Amino acid sequence: MGCIQSTGSEAKKRSKWIDEQIRQDNDRCSHEVKLLLLGAGESGKSTIFADPSNKTDAHRFETHYLHVNNLDLPEAFTLELADLMKNIWNDEGIKKCFKRSREFQLNDSAEYYLNALDRLSAPAYLPTQDDILRARVKSTGIVETDFMYKDLNFKMFDVGGQRSERKKWIHCFEGVTAVIFCVAISEYDLKLAEDKTMMDVFEERIRHSPLTICFPEYEGGNSVTETSNYIRSRFEKLNKRESEAHKEVYSHFTCATDTNNIRFVFDAVTDIIIRDNLKDCGLY
């Protein structure tokens, strides 16, 4: 009899503990925002939310690059090597080749680093915020980042954008508050890397490469405002659920190295949460 009472008491305690855990989980989930960060490779999506002040992230970028390319950690970037690179970069043939970079896959940050060889090779060189943000690291798999903002717990999932990674996207959509889909507007005239070959770059490129290369039906002017608005309209027309107020698409033009990007995202996500809460109360 005593054993039965003891077992029953333990069961009640365990049931009470489980109920409390469920309550805490529900309370935590009510303050949790799940963001899914998607975009094609080279779209700058990981750069947008990179924290250049995070030394761990900066070291991770470096070691990841060296591992992928089977390189040893260098002792220093020597002046001799910098001089050789400058000679190549200043060659007229290389300059002409660079002007045709849209015909092959060349990282947007290549010109930035090549123009800064003197600074990068200086003995006392320390990476600047731009140096870190412009470093390209291929996203593979799914990377989860947790952070707090205005009493809300944000969980952001960064998924690789290459074609081989996209089959993983479908498994991440459950319970998502918002999807952040990044597009490199500057790549309208580029060949896809998988097929063998950003706002600041777009402004420069549109002067020499008309939008009709990608959109032959485009009849507007060649200004940055007209062309970028046309591209935005093409994406917004793909929203098949625009009649549903809680499925609104928020568009924003930005530079991937602008550290203020996150403010727009927070504003948009906050608006989504408010709309959903009003809808649940029957007020929207």
C-alpha positions as CSV (number, residue, x, y, z in Angstrom):
1,M,0.0,0.0,0.0
2,G,2.8,2.3,0.9
3,C,4.5,1.6,-2.4
4,I,1.3,2.4,-4.3
5,Q,1.0,5.7,-2.5
6,S,4.6,6.6,-3.1
7,T,4.3,5.7,-6.8
8,G,1.2,7.8,-7.1
9,S,2.9,10.8,-5.4
10,E,5.9,10.6,-7.7
11,A,3.6,10.4,-10.7
12,K,1.8,13.6,-9.6
13,K,5.1,15.4,-9.1
14,R,6.3,14.3,-12.5
15,S,3.0,15.4,-14.1
16,K,3.2,18.7,-12.4
17,W,6.8,19.2,-13.5
18,I,5.8,18.3,-17.1
19,D,2.9,20.8,-17.0
20,E,5.3,23.5,-15.8
21,Q,7.8,22.8,-18.5
22,I,5.0,23.0,-21.1
23,R,3.9,26.3,-19.7
24,Q,7.4,27.7,-19.8
25,D,7.9,26.5,-23.3
26,N,4.6,28.1,-24.4
27,D,5.7,31.3,-22.7
28,R,9.1,31.3,-24.4
29,C,7.5,30.5,-27.8
30,S,5.1,33.5,-27.4
31,H,8.2,35.7,-27.3
32,E,10.1,33.9,-30.0
33,V,10.4,35.1,-33.6
34,K,11.7,32.7,-36.2
35,L,13.3,34.2,-39.3
36,L,14.3,32.2,-42.3
37,L,17.2,33.8,-44.3
38,L,17.1,32.7,-48.0
39,G,18.7,33.8,-51.2
40,A,20.8,32.6,-54.1
41,G,24.5,32.1,-53.8
42,E,26.5,35.4,-53.9
43,S,23.4,37.4,-52.9
44,G,25.1,38.8,-49.8
45,K,22.5,37.4,-47.4
46,S,25.0,36.2,-44.8
47,T,26.9,39.5,-45.1
48,I,23.8,41.5,-44.3
49,F,23.6,40.0,-40.8
50,A,27.3,39.5,-40.1
51,D,28.7,41.1,-37.0
52,P,32.1,42.5,-37.9
53,S,32.8,43.2,-34.2
54,N,32.5,39.6,-33.3
55,K,36.0,38.2,-33.3
56,T,34.8,34.6,-33.2
57,D,32.9,35.2,-36.5
58,A,35.9,36.9,-38.1
59,H,38.1,34.0,-37.2
60,R,35.5,31.5,-38.4
61,F,35.4,33.3,-41.8
62,E,39.2,33.0,-42.1
63,T,39.5,29.4,-41.0
64,H,36.5,28.3,-43.2
65,Y,38.1,29.9,-46.3
66,L,41.5,28.3,-45.7
67,H,39.9,24.9,-45.1
68,V,37.8,25.0,-48.2
69,N,40.7,26.0,-50.4
70,N,43.2,23.7,-48.7
71,L,45.5,26.6,-47.7
72,D,47.8,26.9,-44.7
73,L,47.4,29.7,-42.3
74,P,49.8,32.4,-43.7
75,E,52.3,34.1,-41.4
76,A,52.0,37.4,-43.2
77,F,51.0,39.2,-46.4
78,T,54.4,40.2,-47.6
79,L,55.3,43.4,-49.4
80,E,56.9,41.3,-52.2
81,L,53.6,39.5,-52.8
82,A,51.7,42.8,-52.7
83,D,54.0,44.3,-55.3
84,L,53.5,41.3,-57.7
85,M,49.7,41.6,-57.3
86,K,49.7,45.3,-57.9
87,N,51.7,44.8,-61.1
88,I,49.2,42.3,-62.3
89,W,46.2,44.5,-61.3
90,N,47.7,47.5,-63.1
91,D,48.2,45.6,-66.3
92,E,46.0,47.0,-69.2
93,G,45.0,43.5,-70.3
94,I,43.8,42.7,-66.8
95,K,41.8,46.0,-66.7
96,K,40.1,45.2,-69.9
97,C,39.3,41.7,-68.7
98,F,37.8,43.1,-65.5
99,K,35.5,45.3,-67.4
100,R,34.0,42.1,-68.9
101,S,33.6,40.4,-65.5
102,R,29.9,40.0,-66.0
103,E,30.7,37.3,-68.5
104,F,32.4,35.1,-65.8
105,Q,32.1,34.6,-62.1
106,L,34.1,37.3,-60.3
107,N,33.5,38.2,-56.7
108,D,32.1,41.8,-56.3
109,S,34.7,42.5,-53.6
110,A,37.7,41.7,-55.8
111,E,38.2,45.3,-57.0
112,Y,37.8,46.5,-53.4
113,Y,40.7,44.4,-52.1
114,L,42.9,44.8,-55.2
115,N,42.6,48.6,-54.9
116,A,43.6,48.4,-51.2
117,L,46.8,46.3,-51.6
118,D,49.1,49.0,-50.0
119,R,46.9,49.1,-46.9
120,L,46.4,45.3,-46.7
121,S,50.1,44.6,-46.9
122,A,51.2,47.2,-44.3
123,P,53.0,45.5,-41.3
124,A,50.6,47.1,-38.8
125,Y,47.4,46.2,-40.8
126,L,44.2,45.5,-38.9
127,P,41.0,44.6,-40.7
128,T,38.4,47.3,-40.9
129,Q,34.7,46.7,-40.7
130,D,34.4,46.8,-44.5
131,D,37.3,44.4,-44.9
132,I,35.4,41.8,-42.8
133,L,32.0,42.4,-44.3
134,R,33.3,42.1,-47.9
135,A,35.0,38.8,-47.2
136,R,33.1,36.0,-49.1
137,V,32.3,32.8,-47.3
138,K,30.1,30.2,-48.9
139,S,27.1,29.3,-46.8
140,T,26.6,25.5,-46.6
141,G,24.1,23.6,-44.5
142,I,21.9,25.5,-42.0
143,V,23.3,28.0,-39.5
144,E,21.2,29.1,-36.6
145,T,21.8,32.4,-34.8
146,D,20.0,33.4,-31.6
147,F,19.7,37.0,-30.4
148,M,17.4,39.3,-28.3
149,Y,15.7,42.5,-29.5
150,K,13.1,44.4,-27.5
151,D,12.3,41.5,-25.3
152,L,11.8,39.2,-28.3
153,N,14.0,36.1,-28.8
154,F,15.0,36.0,-32.5
155,K,16.0,32.7,-34.1
156,M,17.5,33.2,-37.5
157,F,18.2,30.3,-39.8
158,D,20.7,31.0,-42.6
159,V,20.4,28.3,-45.4
160,G,23.0,27.8,-48.1
161,G,21.9,29.4,-51.4
162,Q,23.6,27.2,-54.0
163,R,21.4,24.8,-56.0
164,S,22.7,21.8,-54.1
165,E,21.6,23.4,-50.8
166,R,18.0,24.5,-51.8
167,K,16.4,21.1,-51.2
168,K,17.0,21.8,-47.5
169,W,14.8,24.9,-47.6
170,I,11.5,23.1,-47.3
171,H,12.3,21.6,-43.9
172,C,12.8,25.1,-42.4
173,F,9.5,26.8,-43.1
174,E,7.5,25.3,-40.2
175,G,6.6,28.0,-37.7
176,V,8.4,30.8,-39.5
177,T,7.3,34.3,-38.6
178,A,9.0,35.9,-41.7
179,V,11.1,34.9,-44.6
180,I,14.0,37.2,-45.6
181,F,14.8,36.6,-49.2
182,C,17.8,38.4,-50.5
183,V,18.5,39.1,-54.2
184,A,21.7,40.7,-55.6
185,I,20.2,43.3,-57.9
186,S,23.6,43.9,-59.4
187,E,23.6,40.4,-60.9
188,Y,20.9,40.9,-63.5
189,D,23.4,40.5,-66.3
190,L,25.6,37.8,-64.8
191,K,25.8,34.1,-65.6
192,L,24.9,31.8,-62.7
193,A,27.9,30.2,-61.0
194,E,26.3,26.8,-61.3
195,D,26.0,27.3,-65.0
196,K,29.7,28.3,-65.3
197,T,29.9,31.7,-64.6
198,M,23.9,44.5,-54.6
199,M,22.7,48.0,-54.7
200,D,26.1,49.9,-54.8
201,V,27.4,47.7,-57.6
202,F,24.1,47.9,-59.4
203,E,24.4,51.7,-59.6
204,E,27.7,51.4,-61.4
205,R,26.8,48.5,-63.6
206,I,23.5,49.9,-65.0
207,R,25.4,52.8,-66.6
208,H,27.2,50.4,-69.0
209,S,24.9,47.3,-69.1
210,P,21.2,48.0,-70.0
211,L,18.5,46.1,-68.1
212,T,17.1,44.8,-71.4
213,I,19.9,42.2,-71.3
214,C,17.9,40.4,-68.7
215,F,14.4,41.8,-69.4
216,P,14.0,42.4,-73.2
217,E,10.4,43.6,-72.6
218,Y,11.6,46.5,-70.4
219,E,10.7,49.9,-72.0
220,G,11.6,52.3,-69.2
221,G,14.7,54.5,-68.8
222,N,18.1,53.4,-67.7
223,S,18.2,55.3,-64.4
224,V,18.9,53.5,-61.1
225,T,15.4,54.4,-59.7
226,E,13.4,53.3,-62.8
227,T,15.3,50.0,-63.3
228,S,15.4,49.0,-59.6
229,N,11.7,49.7,-59.2
230,Y,11.0,47.6,-62.3
231,I,12.9,44.7,-60.8
232,R,11.0,45.1,-57.5
233,S,7.7,45.1,-59.3
234,R,8.6,41.8,-61.0
235,F,9.2,40.1,-57.6
236,E,6.1,41.6,-56.0
237,K,3.9,40.3,-58.8
238,L,5.1,36.7,-57.9
239,N,3.2,37.0,-54.6
240,K,0.3,34.7,-55.2
241,R,-1.4,35.5,-51.9
242,E,-1.3,39.3,-52.0
243,S,-5.1,39.3,-51.3
244,E,-4.3,38.0,-47.8
245,A,-3.3,41.0,-45.6
246,H,-1.1,38.9,-43.4
247,K,1.0,37.7,-46.4
248,E,2.4,41.1,-47.3
249,V,5.8,41.4,-49.0
250,Y,8.2,44.1,-47.7
251,S,10.8,45.2,-50.3
252,H,13.9,47.1,-49.4
253,F,17.0,48.2,-51.4
254,T,20.2,48.1,-49.6
255,C,24.0,47.6,-49.7
256,A,25.0,44.3,-48.1
257,T,27.8,46.1,-46.1
258,D,25.4,48.6,-44.5
259,T,25.2,47.7,-40.8
260,N,21.9,49.4,-40.4
261,N,20.1,46.8,-42.5
262,I,18.8,45.0,-39.5
263,R,16.6,48.0,-38.5
264,F,14.4,47.6,-41.5
265,V,14.1,43.9,-40.9
266,F,13.0,44.4,-37.3
267,D,10.5,47.1,-38.3
268,A,9.0,44.7,-40.9
269,V,8.9,41.7,-38.6
270,T,7.3,43.9,-35.8
271,D,4.6,44.9,-38.3
272,I,4.0,41.3,-39.1
273,I,3.6,40.3,-35.4
274,I,1.2,43.2,-34.8
275,R,-0.9,42.2,-37.8
276,D,-1.1,38.6,-36.7
277,N,-2.1,39.6,-33.1
278,L,-4.8,41.9,-34.4
279,K,-6.0,39.1,-36.7
280,D,-6.2,36.6,-33.9
281,C,-8.3,39.1,-31.9
282,G,-10.6,39.6,-34.9
283,L,-9.6,43.2,-35.3
284,Y,-7.9,42.9,-38.7
